[in-house]
Amino acid sequence: MKKEVILELFGKFEQACYIYNNIECWSARELQEILGYSRWENFLNALNKAKKSCENSDAVVSDHFRDIKKMIVLAKGAQREIDDIALTRYACYLIAQNGDSAKPAIAFAQTYFAVQTRKQEIIEQRLIDVERITAREKLSKSEKKLSGILYERGVDNTGFALIRSKGDQALFGGFSTGDMKKKLGVSSAKPLADFLPTLTIKAKDFANELTSHNVIDKDLLGQQSISKEHIDNNKAVRDILLQRGVKPEALPAAEDIKKLERRLENDGKEIVKTGKTRKK
């Protein structure tokens, strides 16, 4: 997510926050607009899902979704009273979690309401961490997809492991998977991808997708021809990176993805805990 988008969304969420009955809240009407719901009726569906999640977590729904009235200004200064809902941070978190994270505003909200302190730099770092986790999950899926395609074309698990290793060697300029683990200080028992930066994870994923596509498109069969295809694709991805001044093997190791996942998961658990224990 671009920094200017983060700044814009941060400002919108901050401005929408207000104090209701001595509790930090957000207006459902304002949140609807920020999250990109064009109709109140559509947003009510998201609210109802969030209420159900709140109920399932043994929290009191009315503590976090408080029906209120709101005055809006019409043409020529006239005013009209409409229904609104005062949402606690926990309620907003549940709404965001039930939304489509592919939308920037939803993805931002999932982080904004998960962290306990609303500081831009903390939110920005968490979004970066979430992007890396998402990229790692996508890499796992592309590897599984490629493995399935190769199995149907005469390549067993051992063959797939060799093909993947040769792909790494092509991507990292001659460094094997084992070499890269030693270079980055990664245990031999742990996956290399769990310690790669986001850019390299995405590079590996792209090479996998190219191989999956071309194996089918070219109707490749057997380990030898498919291995050559995967090597060529990783070399092509490497060339793109080199043209932009990036050497994949020179990038430093990133934090263990498993530790990162646990830390972000704890953020969510803390919000849930706060939601359950909040007093009326």
N, C-alpha and C positions, 0 to 999 in steps of 0.2 A: 504494500500500500504506500502510495507516494506521501511524502512529508506534508505537502500542502493540503492533501485530503485529510490527513490526520489532524492538522491544525484546524481546519474548517469544522470537522465533526466534533473535535474537542470543545471548540467554542460554542457550538450549538447545544451540546449536552450540558455544559456548564451554565449557560444562560437559562436553560429550561428547568434547572434545579431551584426549588424553593422550600421553605420551612412550613409544614402543616402540622399543627398540634405538637410542636417542638420536635418534629421528625423530618429528616431530609427526604423530600419527595420530588416526583416528576409528574407533570400533567400528562395523562394518557392522550389528550388531544394534541399536545405538542409533540409527544413521542411518536404518534402516528405519522405526523408530517416528516419528522426527522428520519424515521425508518423507511420512508418511501411508500407508505400505504395511501393510495389515492382516495379510498372511501372508508368512512368510519365503520361501516358494516363489515368490511373485510378485516379491519383491525380488531374488531370485537371477536372474530374467530381466533385470532392469535391470543387475545386476552383470555378467552375461555380455556384454551389449551394450557396457558400459563397457570390459571387458577387450578386446573386439574393437577398439574405438576406440584403446585403448592400444597394441595390437599394430600397428595400421595406422599409428600415428605413430612407429613404430620404437623405442618404449620397451620396456623389459623388464617384462613383466606382473608377474612375481613380485617385482619391486622395489616395486610399488605396491599389490598385492593379496596380502597375506601370510596364509595360513591359520593360524589359532591356535585354542586352546581357551579357553572362558570358563566360569566357575562362576556359576550363578544360584541364588538362594535360593528354595526351595519352601516349602510350608506347614509350620508348626511348626519352622522353622529348618533344615530339611533342605536339602542342596545337590545340584545335578546339573551335570555337565559337558556343555556343548553346543559345537557348531562355531561359530566366528566368523571374521571376516576383519579384519585390521588394514589400514586404508585410509589412504594418504598423501593430502595435499591434492590432488595431481594426480588420484588415483583418484576422490576425492569430486567433483572438478570434472567429470570425464568422466561420472560417474553423473548429476549434475545436468543436464548438457548433453543427455543422452539422455532426460530426463524431460519431463513436461508442464508447460511454463512458465505455463500458466493457473492452476496450483495455487500459492498464495502461498508455501508452504514450498519448492517446487522453484525458483520464481523467485528467492526469497531466496538459496537455496543456490548458484544459478548465479553470483550476484554475490559472495557470501561467500567462495567458494573461488577466484574469479578474481582478486581483489585480493591483493597480496602482504602487506599489513598488515591485521590484524584490528582495525580501529578502527571503532566504530559510526558515527561521522559520515561517514567515507569510504564505508562500505557504504551508508548512507542516501542520500548524494548520487548514488552510482552507480545505485541503484534508481530515483531520480528521472530520471536521464539515460536509463536503459533504457526507462522509461515514455514519455518523449518520443519516442524512436526508434520504439517500437512504435506510438505514435499516428500518427507521420508515415507509417509503412508502411501503416497502416490507411487513412489519408487517400488515399494513392496508389491503393490498391485500390478505394476507393469512387469515386474520380474515373474510374478505368478502367471500372468497372461502369456508371457514369452515362453515360460516353461511348458505350459499346456500346449501351445502351438508346436513347440519342438518335439514334445512327446508323441504327438500325432504324426510326426515326420521322421520317426526313427531315432530320436535322441533320448537316451535315458537320463536319470538324475546325475550320474557320474559325468556323462557327456555334457550336460547343461552346465555343471560346475566348471568344467574345463573351458567351455565357451565363454562363460561369464568372466573367468580369470583372464583369458586372453583379451577380452574386451577392456578390462581394467588396465592391462599392460599397455594397450594401445592408447587409452585415454590419458594415462599418467606418464607418457613418454618413455616407456621401457620399464618402469617400476611395476613389479608384480603386486598382487593384492597383499602378499606377505611382506614385501618390501615396504609398501605404504603403511602397513600396520606398525612396523618397526620405526619408520620415519616419524610417525605421528604419536608413538608411544601407546599404541592400542594393544590390548591383550590378544593373543592369537585365538582365544576362544570367543571373542566378541566380533560382531559384524563390523567391517570397516565403515559401511555407510552410516552407522550410528554416531560416528565421530567426524563426518565430513561436513563442511559448511554448506549452506543452502544452495549456493551456485553449483557446486560439484554434484550434489544430490540431483539437482534438476538436469544437469548435463548427462548423468548416467541414465536418468529416466527417459530423456529425449532419445538417447542412443538405443535404448530398449524398444521404444515405440517405433523407431525407424526400422529396426530389425524385424519386429513383429509384422509391420506392414510389408516390407520387402520380401520376407520369406513367403508370405502368401501371394503377393503380387507377382513374384518371379517363379513361384511354385518350386522353391528349393527343397531338396530332400537330403537327408543324411548329415552327419556331424561335420564333415569337411567343408562342404559348400556353405553351410549355415555359419560355421565358425568364421570363415573368410568374410562373409557378409557382416557379421557382428564386429569384427576387427575394423573393417572399412568404415562402418558407421561411427565407431568410437574415434577413429582417426579424424573423420570429418568434423565431429563435434569438437575435438581437440583443436583442430585448425581454426575453427570459429573463435574459440577462446583465445588462442595465441594471437590472432589478428586484432583482438581487443586488449592485448597486453596482459592476459591472464594465463599463468602456468598452473594447471590443476594440482600438480605435485608439489608446488611451492606454497600453496595456501596452508595456513596453520590449522591444527585440529580444533574442532568445536567441542562444546560440552557434550558429554554422553547424552544421547537423545532420551534414554530411559530416565536419567535423573531429571532432565528437563520436563518430561511428561509428568513425573511425580510431583514436581514443584507446581506446575500449572494446575494439576488435579487438586492439590491442596488448597489453591486459591478458591476453586469452586466449592470445596468442602467447607471452607471457612465461611463463605457467603451463605451456604445452606444452614450451617450451624447458627449463624447470626439470625437468619430468617426464622428458625425454630424457636429461638430464645427471646426474641424481641417482645417487650412488654406492650400491652395496649396503652 
